């Protein structure tokens, strides 16, 4: 049996950032019968300057990457542009603005800004891209590329509008002209939309909406709004309907509908009690409008009655704070609105056409990749975000015979009870941390190595324990200088004897990195550069000679760049173009319905995961396109990393991986756990993000393992396969005294365990077992219960009452995880001893091969701490001298109620919502 002590920690004060902008990479095509393009992406801009890239995957919503921000940076607007291409494969380009006079173009493949363009004006408040020219449309050859390329309009603080040109491909953004200024210098341009390819509509801060013709540069119309009790009305959002009509949202809480030809007010509806901050339009004929405001309301408007008047038909409160940004996309059956709560910090996917019939999908505001890790041997917990790294030590548990057999925390101050902050490292550079890794303990009390990366730098530190004579418990931090002239080596291709080994110098410290990792044996440092090159350098770590000295770290003279397997082009094929200059009507109709796919260049080959095996002789990386590259450390005179000869046999997955881990070997092998290959550590477990499949591969053979063959994805529990959020991290539980291999998988709001020494029961196939297969791309179908509509996802029924069995001991056995502990209201780390639990057993009476819990919310991590050991357990119901295997786990939570937020909107203080604008 196993005694599990669970620390429930809430002291990791990660600050989620506000959502400020949302943008889809493609324009909506509601009349298209085709599914969404495979290159469709959603960009989420945050107030800390970071941009998250999400892949809808037809309703699965898989996180892909983050374009890291920096100090004093912000994203205030986003827009996508697609270069014109006759095949519909033009490059997709992402642009942003943020409280400055420049427009930034981002390189998705490297995560870095590609170019900054000054607009020759004041601070930019809004941005919008010109409607795209479909690949089937033609233009006069005399007009050239300028007529095909999209233009970008930006609105300034002084009321001016500037036009930028994207002609020239990636990195090319040039200033064209500034349109004639209308109004005073205080008429800030708060919102922009293109009515068509020649007309720009801007919502101003002086109670007006103005329309410009970019061909002449003159303002052609001025739409006035009545002042609100003597104050100017702020037009926060403006949108154009497919028929050319306009819709605006303002600080009075009103949504106004305008005639697109006469520029006259047709109708206005006051649905919000405070400022209406954002708008989106949708529907096959543009018959749907959705608005959001500071009063937390999301309101749906549709045509009603015989007169085709607009009316408010539904109201929901998806967010717990203001609704600041929205982005809509429709294509085929896919029809959603991405809604971003500004202060709420939580992105929510709302069904558009099925607004009343489907539930929404809430994406956790926490990071989608782990920002915490642990060193169990030293009882350390490390977290990192923005520019700082924090390291804590979790207090050991005590034992008191007078208190029975329960383990407890030693007495101490309640505020800091259970943990101690040992170090807080703040980087001096402006870029945010992209990755961090801490090593296992260096022998002879030598401390730990710490690797930290930003998009511009890689830094290495030595963390030493405090002096014995010192009363402080803080770690001593010293920087390790990385040589600036290491030799870069690309191993010779064994298949090509004529390919000589290439060598050049590399400044590893200034390369920057997406990911860094120190191998378990501390001999290797892996660096995944921003352009997804895989670099590995050998480290020689010497323990301290005496207590007064410190460990030394020496870099080998060479950095190995590991080759990646050549992959075939996987771009979807476009329909053939007409061979004549004047295509027929059928060809034009076919081309008009085609969706321009766009091109992301090398972005799908961006590496998202990498890790070493526990023996440090295997290395694996995975990219966003579902490919795996694995490497083997050769045991020659000079250890060298080589591409796995069986790498070509590894399958390409249908979606990016959400997690991968090596399966460790057992000290007591069993027939069901023994590897069929010479290397017992060569089994790599993959968890896909689209369907939540768990696969196990033998890297040295390129085939599925015996466990994976006996347990195909259809045997996985249906509840696991249909989870709406993907896995964030994994942990393998093994034992030194018995055969045990448990795979723990966790996400922000759920925790699953699979016993890999047991086979999963065969489940009955069901049509709804595929994630994202039903609905419009948001949540599940809403169900009717007792005349009430369930507003969220379907909740599993409560488990049956526990059996009448008294367990006097606090020990948690292998199958007894569900139980009642006590909450840590003060946020301190406490040991939770679960008891009075119900044993999870299958119908045959044997222990189940899996376990799950939805008890923990907003989890940042589920990590081991401390070493597993055998303890003597006493108490009623236990034999004298019975030994139990004891282990400790840490659940790190970041509850949203503990995050500092400004007060919510109050109806009596509605003017405060303007925030000083």
ABEGO torsion letter per residue (X at the ends): XBBBBBBBBAABBBBBBBBABBBBABBBBAABABBBBAABBBBBBBAAGBBBBBBAGGGAGBBABBBBBBBGBBBABBBBBBBBBAAGABBBBBBBBBGBABBBBBBAAAGBBABBBBAGBBBBABBBBBBBBBAABBBBAAAEAAAABBBBBBBBAAGBBBBBBABGEBGBBBBABBBBBBEBAABBBABBBBABAABBBBBBAAGBBBBBBAAAGBBABBBBBBBBGGBBBBBABBBBBAAGBBBBBBAAGBBBBBBAAAGBBABBBBABABBBABBBBBEAAGABBBBBBAAGBBBBBBBBEAAGBBBBABBBBABABBBABBBBBBBEABBBBBBBBBAAGBBBBBBAAAAAABBBBBBBABBABBABBBBAAAGBBBBBBEABBBBBBBBBBBBBAAAEABBBBBBEBAAABGBBBABBBBBABABBBABBBBBBBBBGGAEBBBBBBBAABBBBBBBBBBBAABABABBBBBBBBBBAABBBBBBBBAABAABBBBBBBBBAAAAEBABBBBBAAGABBBBBBAAGBBBBBBBBBBBBABAABBBBBBBBABBBBBBBBBBBBABBBBBBBBABABBBAAAAAAAAABBBAEBAEAAAABBABBBBBAAGABBBBBBAAGBBBBBBBBBBABBBBBBBAAAAABBBBABBBABBBBBBBBABBBAAABBABABAAABBBBBBAAAGBBBBBBAAAGBBBAAAAABBAAABBAAAAABABBBABBBBBBBAABBBBBBBBBBAABBBBBBAABBBBBBBBBAAABBGABEAGBBBBBBBBGGBBBABBBBBBBBBBBBBBBBABABBBAABABBBBBBBAAGBBBBBBBBGBBBBBBAAGBBBABBBBAABBGBABBBBBEBBBBBBBBEBGBBBGBBBBBBBBBBBBBBAAABBBBBBBBAAAAAAAAGGX
